[in-house]
Amino acid sequence: MELKSGSFLCRSERGVRALLERLRTVRIVRVDAVEVVISGVLTDPPPTTRALPLPDADHPTVVVWRSEECWDELQACPSALAQLLGRPGLRDALELVLVKLERQLDAHDLERIDDRTLAIALDTTEAKVAEIRRNLTGDVHDTVRLLRPALCCLLGSAWDEESARALDRAAGEDELVQIVDRYAVSLPLSAAELVALARSCTTPAELRDELDLELQRFNETLTTLGPGYVPYSHPDLHEQAFGDFVRGHAGTLVDRLRERYVAAVRDGADLSA
């Protein structure tokens, strides 16, 4: 809505938030077949139409048919969804974005689309996407991004897909604190303190240090979370630590090597390897 609405259409922050609240109420109903009645005459829907909007004050609905779940279904819905939001001009842009997202993501990645992936689909920069998210949600999106691996690591088996979805749906910091508070007994800090700590950090690694989480386990968590997260390896520090160890034990290492290969030396064997 922010990037694909034309050069001369500007919306207030209040207007965008109202559209997002409307979007949260939209539901999808899947049906096997549809009959369309126009002026009392029964007719088949056009072959290119696979979804219709049903406006409703409380439960605006997209009825969809002849589509498979996931990307095919999503790509059937833009026209109906744009009409329910009162923004029919968004249809073409939304269809194109969904096509680009499908090229980049598998079905299981739909719950969390990171800023980089969204930026590519929207033909903009990652910084611009992050800025728009912050404008809409405050800093809650960034806070959730930092909290997710820490909570997953702290909660272990108690962390599941429903927990992840609840965290992603948080619309503000107060709601985020309420969600985290469900797991208070398993956390080293209160929910409010943990959220405040995450808000003060800039990277997942920084929050890990603050919570003193074990690095290997934290990296395993980052790996399972997938796109948007990369394990921390610190190769330069590893090389430095290994070099310090070798230098500190050089005499012992050389003695052990001499013992291991003394027989080969006496026999005049090749020691190049």
Summary of the structure (lengths in Angstrom):
residues: 273
radius of gyration: 27.3
end to end distance: 64.1
largest distance: 104.9
contacts: 669
relative contact order: 0.07
helix: 60%
strand: 7%
